[in-house]
């Protein structure tokens, strides 16, 4: 039910993605305007997750999810009113901050409390709701927008997601089991106050930075692929289908990455997925024919799919479970901010240069920095494991 809920709630931002060129034309502005609205939505999801995560601990995730669904509906209605500031307020405040912010992070924490041995697979499954939304809704929205326009599509979908999510939350999201112990993670050193041999604040800061740097390049193709394809002379319907391939591939491969992370651990999953993602980004810059782009899109989905749940898995392995209610939403805030930065950067650099190549170069640089950070943390983990084994 958590998977289904996220699949509907995160359908809302895709209306603006699919209609990016139409919105820019209606407003008489560049693509930066609708891209900025999507960016504000992601920032709102991140910041709202911190606040709503604490609220969910007090009142229960059922109520934050129901409230969030109602706010997503309000946000889509406001965004459809026709002015740029309506789009910014609707996406940033209502869809992001108090909408999906009350759904996304609280559900991550909620589901992680139900699992121990297969937590990686469980987190991978529910986080795939974002990809189900991306695979399912863009082709549908492309046809509906062509028939009804983007404004009417927004408020119609808002009513639809509200009618689906509220009953699901009311029926299924009960109280999770109590944690059996408040413990540090496998690689924590409670007596020394260290994690991976470093201060906990430093490790957490590096994880947050890595999450930002991986999600910034992750969001560029997701936010601009339809427009990118249109610039190459590819039909918008085919571009929407390509976006569905990206996220459909992400959904299917995320289940494999979840099983992989249960066996190999979160850090190794991060390194492998980051390397796959940067390889796909490089391939985007060298491919312009339709068949090639469909192939690269599928590989891109394969690469980025395991990243976000692996960060949550790493947090739960390193830090006490009692800190999950604020550490997980904080990390997801940096993740969402990276998605926001990547979406805005793509629109800004396109408007500045007139083509997408500089945006892809910037995304590749950010991805390489992410790969360096997670590789260093993986080496610290292995060094700590060898040290513990030698002491034993």
C-alpha positions in Angstrom: 0.0 0.0 0.0 2.9 2.4 0.6 4.2 1.6 -2.9 0.8 2.4 -4.4 0.4 5.6 -2.3 3.7 6.9 -3.6 2.9 5.9 -7.1 -0.2 8.2 -7.0 1.2 11.1 -5.0 4.3 11.4 -7.1 2.3 11.4 -10.3 1.4 15.1 -9.5 4.8 16.6 -10.5 4.9 14.8 -13.8 2.1 16.9 -15.3 4.5 19.9 -15.4 7.4 17.8 -16.7 5.4 16.4 -19.6 3.9 19.9 -20.4 7.2 21.8 -19.9 7.3 23.3 -23.4 3.6 24.1 -23.4 3.8 25.8 -20.0 6.8 27.9 -21.1 5.0 28.9 -24.3 1.8 29.9 -22.3 3.8 32.0 -19.9 6.0 33.5 -22.6 9.1 32.6 -20.7 12.0 30.2 -21.0 12.0 26.6 -19.8 13.6 27.8 -16.5 10.1 28.8 -15.2 8.4 25.4 -15.2 11.7 23.7 -14.4 12.0 26.0 -11.3 8.5 25.0 -10.2 9.5 21.3 -10.3 12.7 22.2 -8.4 10.7 24.0 -5.7 8.5 20.9 -5.4 11.6 18.7 -4.7 13.0 21.2 -2.2 9.6 21.2 -0.5 9.5 17.4 -0.3 12.9 17.4 1.4 12.2 20.2 4.0 8.7 19.1 4.6 9.9 15.5 5.2 11.9 16.7 8.3 8.9 18.5 9.8 6.3 15.9 8.9 8.6 13.0 10.0 8.4 14.4 13.5 4.7 15.0 13.2 4.2 11.4 12.1 6.0 10.1 15.1 3.5 11.9 17.3 0.2 11.5 15.5 0.8 8.5 13.2 1.7 8.2 9.6 -1.9 7.6 8.6 -2.8 11.2 9.3 0.2 12.8 7.7 -0.4 10.7 4.5 -4.1 11.7 4.4 -3.2 15.4 5.0 -0.4 15.2 2.4 -2.8 13.8 -0.3 -5.2 16.6 0.3 -2.5 19.2 0.0 -1.2 17.7 -3.3 -4.7 18.1 -4.6 -4.8 21.7 -3.5 -1.4 22.3 -5.0 -2.4 21.0 -8.4 -5.5 23.2 -8.4 -3.5 26.3 -7.5 -0.8 25.5 -10.1 -3.5 25.4 -12.8 -4.7 29.0 -12.2 -2.4 30.3 -14.9 0.3 32.6 -13.5 4.0 31.7 -12.8 3.6 32.4 -9.1 0.6 30.0 -8.9 2.8 27.3 -10.3 5.6 28.1 -7.8 3.3 28.2 -4.8 1.3 25.2 -5.9 4.4 23.0 -6.5 6.8 24.3 -3.8 4.4 24.8 -0.9 1.4 22.5 -1.4 2.7 19.6 -3.6 6.1 19.6 -2.1 6.4 21.0 1.4 3.1 19.9 3.0 2.0 17.5 0.3 4.5 14.9 -0.6 6.6 16.0 2.4 3.9 14.4 4.6 3.9 11.2 2.5 7.4 10.4 1.3 9.8 10.5 4.3 7.2 9.4 6.9 6.6 6.3 4.8 10.3 5.5 4.5 10.7 5.5 8.3 7.4 3.7 8.8 8.2 0.8 6.5 11.8 0.5 7.8 10.4 -0.2 11.2 8.5 -3.3 9.9 11.6 -5.1 8.6 15.0 -6.2 9.8 16.6 -8.9 7.7 15.2 -7.8 4.4 15.0 -4.1 5.0 16.9 -3.2 1.8 14.4 -5.1 -0.3 11.5 -3.5 1.5 12.9 0.0 1.1 13.7 -0.6 -2.6 10.1 -1.7 -3.2 8.4 1.2 -1.6 10.8 3.8 -3.0 9.9 2.4 -6.4 6.6 4.2 -6.1 8.3 7.3 -7.6 9.3 5.3 -10.6 5.9 3.7 -11.0 4.6 7.2 -11.2 7.2 8.1 -13.8 6.6 5.0 -15.9 2.8 5.1 -15.7 1.7 8.7 -15.8 3.8 10.5 -18.5 2.3 8.7 -21.5 -1.2 9.1 -20.1 -0.6 12.8 -19.3 0.8 13.4 -22.8 -2.5 12.3 -24.3 -4.7 14.0 -21.8 -2.8 17.3 -22.1 -3.1 17.1 -25.8 -6.9 16.7 -25.5 -7.6 18.9 -22.4 -4.7 21.2 -21.8 -2.2 21.1 -18.9 -4.4 23.2 -16.6 -7.4 21.0 -16.6 -5.2 17.9 -16.4 -3.6 19.2 -13.2 -6.8 19.7 -11.2 -8.5 16.6 -12.6 -5.5 14.4 -11.5 -5.5 16.1 -8.1 -9.0 15.0 -7.4 -8.2 11.5 -8.6 -5.1 11.0 -6.4 -7.0 12.3 -3.4 -9.8 9.8 -4.0 -7.3 6.9 -4.1 -4.8 7.8 -1.3 -7.1 8.8 1.5 -9.0 5.5 1.8 -5.7 3.5 1.4 -4.1 5.5 4.3 -7.2 5.2 6.5 -7.4 1.5 6.1 -3.9 0.2 6.0 -1.4 2.5 7.8 -1.7 1.4 11.4 0.9 1.5 14.2 4.3 -0.1 13.4 5.9 -2.5 15.9 8.1 -1.1 18.6 11.9 -1.4 18.0 13.4 -4.1 20.2 16.5 -2.1 21.0 18.0 1.4 20.5 21.3 0.4 19.1 24.1 1.8 17.0 24.7 0.4 13.7 27.0 -2.5 12.8 29.9 -0.1 12.0 29.4 2.3 15.0 31.8 2.4 17.9 29.7 3.6 20.8 32.5 3.7 23.4 34.6 6.0 21.2 31.6 7.9 19.8 32.8 7.1 16.3 31.3 5.7 13.1 33.6 4.3 10.5 36.4 5.7 12.7 35.1 9.3 12.1 32.8 11.6 14.1 29.1 10.7 13.4 28.4 14.3 12.2 31.1 14.1 9.6 29.9 10.7 8.2 26.3 12.0 8.1 27.4 15.2 6.4 29.2 13.2 3.8 26.2 11.0 3.2 24.0 14.1 2.8 26.5 15.7 0.3 26.6 12.4 -1.6 22.9 12.2 -1.8 22.7 15.8 -3.2 25.4 15.1 -5.8 23.9 11.8 -7.0 20.3 13.2 -7.3 21.3 16.4 -9.1 22.4 14.4 -12.2 19.7 11.9 -11.7 17.0 14.5 -12.1 18.3 16.1 -15.4 17.1 13.4 -17.8 13.9 12.8 -15.8 13.0 16.5 -15.9 14.1 17.3 -19.5 14.0 14.1 -21.5 10.7 14.9 -23.2 11.9 18.4 -24.2 15.4 17.1 -25.1 13.8 14.5 -27.5 11.6 17.2 -29.0 14.6 19.3 -29.8 16.1 16.4 -31.7 12.9 16.1 -33.8 11.5 13.1 -31.8 7.7 13.2 -31.3 6.6 14.2 -27.8 4.7 11.0 -27.4 7.9 9.1 -28.1 9.8 11.3 -25.6 7.1 10.5 -23.0 7.5 6.8 -23.8 11.2 7.1 -23.4 10.7 8.7 -19.9 8.5 5.7 -19.1 11.3 3.4 -20.2 13.7 5.3 -17.8 11.4 4.9 -14.8 10.0 1.5 -15.7 13.6 0.2 -15.9 14.3 1.9 -12.6 11.3 0.2 -11.0 12.3 -3.3 -12.2 16.0 -3.0 -11.4 15.3 -1.4 -8.0 14.0 -4.7 -6.8 17.3 -6.4 -7.9 19.3 -3.7 -6.2 17.3 -4.2 -3.0 18.2 -7.9 -3.0 21.8 -7.0 -3.8 22.1 -4.5 -1.0 20.7 -7.0 1.5 23.7 -9.3 0.6 26.4 -6.8 -0.3 25.5 -3.8 1.9 24.4 -0.3 1.2 27.8 1.2 0.5 28.8 -1.2 -2.3 25.4 -0.7 -3.8 25.9 3.1 -3.9 29.3 2.7 -5.6 28.1 0.4 -8.3 24.9 2.4 -9.0 26.8 5.7 -9.1 29.2 4.3 -11.6 26.4 3.0 -13.8 24.6 6.3 -13.6 27.6 8.4 -14.7 28.3 6.0 -17.6 24.7 6.5 -18.8 24.9 10.3 -18.5 28.0 10.2 -20.7 26.2 8.0 -23.2 23.3 10.6 -23.4 25.9 13.1 -24.7 27.0 10.8 -27.5 23.6 9.5 -28.7 21.0 11.4 -30.7 19.0 8.7 -32.7 15.8 7.4 -31.2 16.7 3.8 -30.8 20.0 4.7 -29.2 18.3 7.0 -26.7 15.7 4.3 -25.8 18.7 2.0 -25.0 20.5 4.6 -23.0 17.3 5.5 -21.2 16.9 1.8 -20.1 20.5 1.7 -18.9 20.1 5.0 -17.0 17.1 3.6 -15.2 19.1 0.6 -14.3 21.9 2.7 -12.8 20.1 5.2 -10.6 17.5 2.8 -9.3 19.4 1.5 -6.3 20.7 4.8 -5.0 18.1 6.4 -2.7 17.0 3.2 -0.8 20.7 2.4 -0.3 21.3 5.7 1.5 18.4 4.9 3.8 19.8 1.4 4.4 23.2 2.8 5.2 21.7 5.2 7.7 19.9 2.4 9.5 23.1 0.4 9.6 25.3 3.2 11.0 23.0 5.1 13.3 20.7 4.3 16.2 17.1 3.5 15.2 15.8 6.2 17.5 17.4 8.8 15.3 15.8 7.6 12.1 12.8 10.0 12.4 15.1 12.9 11.8 18.2 11.5 10.0 16.2 9.8 7.2 14.1 12.9 6.4 17.2 15.1 6.6 19.0 13.0 4.1 16.0 12.9 1.9 15.9 16.7 2.0 19.4 16.8 0.5 18.3 14.1 -2.0 15.2 16.2 -3.0 17.3 19.4 -3.1 19.6 17.6 -5.5 16.7 16.7 -7.7 15.6 20.3 -7.5 19.0 21.6 -8.4 19.3 19.3 -11.4 15.9 20.1 -12.8 16.5 23.9 -12.4 20.1 23.6 -13.7 18.9 21.9 -16.9 16.4 24.7 -17.7 18.8 27.5 -16.7 21.7 26.2 -18.8 19.4 25.4 -21.8 18.1 28.9 -21.7 21.7 30.3 -21.5 23.3 28.2 -24.2 20.4 27.0 -26.3 21.1 23.3 -26.0 21.5 20.6 -23.3 25.1 19.6 -23.6 26.5 22.0 -20.9 23.8 20.7 -18.5 24.9 17.1 -19.1 28.5 18.0 -18.5 27.7 19.7 -15.2 25.6 16.6 -14.2 28.6 14.3 -15.0 30.9 16.3 -12.8 28.5 16.2 -9.9 28.1 12.4 -10.4 31.9 11.9 -10.3 32.1 13.8 -7.0 29.4 11.6 -5.6 31.3 8.5 -6.7 34.4 9.7 -5.0 32.6 10.3 -1.7 30.8 6.9 -1.5 34.0 5.1 -2.6 35.9 6.7 0.3 33.1 5.7 2.8 33.2 2.1 1.4 36.9 1.9 1.9 36.5 3.2 5.5 33.9 0.5 6.1 36.2 -2.2 4.8 39.1 -0.8 6.9 36.9 -0.9 10.0 35.7 -4.4 9.3 39.3 -5.6 9.0 40.3 -3.8 12.2 37.5 -5.5 14.1 38.3 -8.9 12.7 42.0 -8.5 13.6 41.1 -7.5 17.2 38.9 -10.6 17.5 
